[in-house]
Amino acid sequence: MASSGINGTLSLKRFLLRSEVLRLYRDMLRTLKRIPSQDQRKDLQQWIRTDFDNNKHHTEEAAIKMMITKGRMSLKELEQSLDLVT
């Protein structure tokens, strides 16, 4: 997300969205710790990092919210799959 404001500060909305994105990213990485295979864990970690990097140019609030929702659904699916395996 691009900064807005004269001093490069984020607006409150942008700050809150950024916080949500970072929380989602950390939650995904924490969930990966439950994957027994280190190779699969690394592959998924790289996929997550790439996905976040590929979408960091978005600045429109609606698009960011949609991607957060999609990310939460993906995280929930991953957690459910891990619950079935373990």
NORWO-V510564 format. One record per pair of residues at least 12 apart in sequence whose ideal C-beta (glycine too) atoms are under 7 Angstrom apart, sorted by the first residue. I is the first residue (numbers start at 1). J is the second residue. If there is no record, write none. Layout:
BEGIN
I,J / I,J
END
This chain:
BEGIN
1,14 / 1,17 / 1,18 / 1,59 / 2,59 / 13,61 / 17,61 / 17,64 / 20,68 / 21,68 / 24,68 / 24,71 / 24,72 / 24,75 / 25,52 / 27,75 / 28,48 / 28,75 / 29,45 / 29,48 / 31,75 / 31,78 / 31,79 / 32,44 / 32,45 / 34,82 / 35,82 / 55,67
END
